[in-house]
Amino acid sequence: MIRGYTTPVTEISEKDFEALVTLALEEDLPAGDITTDSLFNSNENCKAVLLAKEEGVLCGLAVLPCLIRKTGADVKWNQTLSDGAPLSKGTIIGTLEGSLVDVLKMERILLNFIQYLSGIATNASKVAKEFPNLLILDTRKTLPGYRKLAKYAVYTGGGANHRLNLSEMAMLKDNHVAKAGSIQSAVQIVRNANPGKKIELEIDGLSQLSEAIASNPDIILLDNFSDSDTEKAIELIKEQSPKIRIECSGGITPDKLKFLSKFQDIGVSMGYLTHTVKFLDISLDIK
């Protein structure tokens, strides 16, 4: 099963984060590091170990070579693990060897990227492992500029990607339906205007279900449905149009996930994966 409604973000390249690295450097080093530059000589060298301090899933290492290049650091990166690797307390991720001044200047930026993306990957991993028969989907609730990185982190952790942006897939909500006049009209207008693009239709009650099924979107999203209404809706959709995918969202609690896990191949979208993120505890120990 493809873990995504459109093409999932299975990898990232420098073009996806180069601008973010540039902004981070401008933000953190507008006129150098006055502490480091005052106390250390440019010819002092070190070895720094990137170390996990808690369990989780690693993500974001691709940023490191870009950061080294952008700073012009005289540093060599020796990578031990790859993105997606499980981490436990004490796991060595890799080492940096070279200029102590350069390592100190890039330390916080390096950790911000890797701790943040590893935190997202860890979030996704926990939910995906506990509910393996559900498609655990991310949302567009991401920090501006970090969308592709955040979705890559979700995928790395075992979650799935919803649409990357508004251009990839249509999603019809109540305002769109009101403008078109009906559910069927809204779906048809968008389909005619965007042949080949997937269409997701959000409904918020069983009263809309018959027309939703008749309009034949690619995905029907059951928003804030009760457990009993969810069960009825899933049964009717699978019975009348089994090719339509089903997604649930709104107030998704652990109990709701347990309830949904009895169904096969149901999508569950969770903004929590990316908008409520604890940095994973990873340190750079300088020797």
WODAGI-V320146 format. One record per backbone hydrogen bond with DSSP energy under -0.5 kcal/mol. NH is the residue of the N-H (numbers start at 1). CO is the residue of the C=O. E is the energy in kcal/mol with one decimal. If there is no record, write none. Layout:
# WODAGI-V320146
NH;CO;E + NH;CO;E
This chain:
# WODAGI-V320146
4;2;-1.9 + 5;161;-1.8 + 10;8;-1.4 + 16;13;-2.0 + 17;14;-1.4 + 18;14;-2.3 + 21;17;-2.4 + 22;18;-2.4 + 23;19;-2.4 + 24;20;-2.4 + 25;21;-2.3 + 26;22;-2.2 + 27;23;-2.3 + 28;24;-2.2 + 29;25;-2.7 + 31;32;-0.6 + 32;29;-0.7 + 34;32;-0.7 + 37;33;-3.0 + 38;34;-1.0 + 39;35;-1.4 + 40;36;-2.5 + 44;41;-1.6 + 46;98;-2.4 + 48;96;-3.1 + 49;285;-2.9 + 50;48;-0.5 + 50;94;-2.8 + 51;49;-0.7 + 51;283;-3.0 + 52;91;-2.8 + 53;281;-3.1 + 54;281;-0.6 + 56;87;-1.8 + 57;118;-0.6 + 58;85;-2.5 + 63;60;-1.6 + 64;61;-1.4 + 65;61;-0.5 + 66;62;-0.7 + 67;63;-2.4 + 68;64;-2.5 + 69;65;-2.3 + 70;66;-2.7 + 71;67;-1.9 + 72;68;-0.9 + 73;68;-1.7 + 75;73;-1.5 + 76;97;-3.0 + 78;76;-0.6 + 78;95;-3.2 + 79;77;-0.7 + 80;93;-2.2 + 81;93;-1.8 + 84;58;-3.2 + 85;82;-1.9 + 87;56;-3.2 + 90;52;-3.0 + 91;88;-2.3 + 93;50;-3.0 + 93;91;-0.6 + 94;50;-1.0 + 95;78;-2.4 + 96;48;-2.8 + 97;76;-2.3 + 98;46;-2.2 + 99;74;-2.4 + 100;44;-2.7 + 101;44;-0.5 + 103;99;-2.0 + 104;100;-2.5 + 105;101;-1.8 + 106;102;-1.6 + 107;103;-1.2 + 110;106;-2.7 + 111;107;-2.4 + 112;108;-2.5 + 113;109;-2.0 + 114;110;-2.1 + 115;111;-3.1 + 116;112;-1.7 + 117;113;-2.5 + 118;114;-2.2 + 119;115;-1.7 + 120;116;-1.8 + 121;117;-2.4 + 122;118;-2.2 + 123;119;-2.2 + 124;120;-2.5 + 125;121;-2.2 + 126;122;-2.2 + 127;123;-1.6 + 128;124;-2.7 + 129;125;-2.4 + 130;126;-1.4 + 131;127;-1.9 + 132;129;-0.5 + 134;131;-1.7 + 135;266;-2.5 + 136;134;-1.0 + 137;135;-0.9 + 137;268;-2.9 + 138;160;-1.7 + 142;140;-2.0 + 146;143;-2.3 + 150;146;-3.1 + 151;147;-2.4 + 152;148;-2.2 + 153;149;-2.2 + 154;150;-2.1 + 155;151;-2.4 + 156;152;-2.8 + 157;153;-1.8 + 158;155;-1.4 + 159;154;-2.6 + 160;136;-3.5 + 161;3;-1.8 + 162;160;-0.5 + 168;165;-0.9 + 169;165;-0.7 + 170;198;-2.5 + 172;200;-3.1 + 177;173;-2.3 + 178;174;-2.6 + 179;175;-1.8 + 180;176;-2.0 + 181;177;-2.1 + 186;182;-2.2 + 187;183;-2.5 + 188;184;-2.3 + 189;185;-2.8 + 190;186;-2.1 + 191;187;-2.4 + 192;188;-2.6 + 193;189;-1.9 + 194;190;-1.7 + 197;194;-2.0 + 200;170;-2.6 + 201;219;-2.7 + 202;172;-2.8 + 203;221;-2.8 + 208;205;-1.6 + 209;206;-1.5 + 210;206;-0.5 + 212;208;-2.0 + 213;209;-2.8 + 214;210;-2.2 + 215;211;-1.7 + 216;212;-0.6 + 216;213;-1.1 + 217;212;-0.7 + 218;199;-1.6 + 219;199;-1.7 + 220;245;-2.6 + 221;201;-3.3 + 221;219;-0.5 + 222;220;-0.6 + 222;247;-3.3 + 223;203;-2.6 + 223;221;-0.9 + 224;222;-0.6 + 224;249;-2.8 + 230;226;-2.7 + 231;227;-2.3 + 232;228;-2.0 + 233;229;-2.7 + 234;230;-2.7 + 235;231;-2.1 + 236;232;-2.2 + 237;233;-2.7 + 238;234;-2.5 + 239;235;-1.7 + 240;236;-2.8 + 241;237;-2.7 + 244;241;-1.9 + 245;218;-2.8 + 247;220;-2.4 + 248;267;-2.6 + 249;222;-1.8 + 253;251;-0.9 + 257;253;-2.4 + 258;254;-2.2 + 259;255;-2.1 + 260;256;-2.7 + 261;257;-1.9 + 262;259;-1.2 + 263;260;-2.1 + 265;133;-1.4 + 266;133;-0.6 + 267;246;-3.0 + 268;135;-2.8 + 269;248;-2.0 + 270;137;-2.6 + 273;270;-1.4 + 274;271;-1.5 + 275;271;-2.6 + 276;272;-1.2 + 279;277;-0.5 + 280;115;-2.1 + 282;280;-1.1 + 283;51;-2.9 + 285;49;-2.8 + 285;283;-0.6 + 286;284;-0.7 + 287;47;-3.3 + 287;285;-0.5
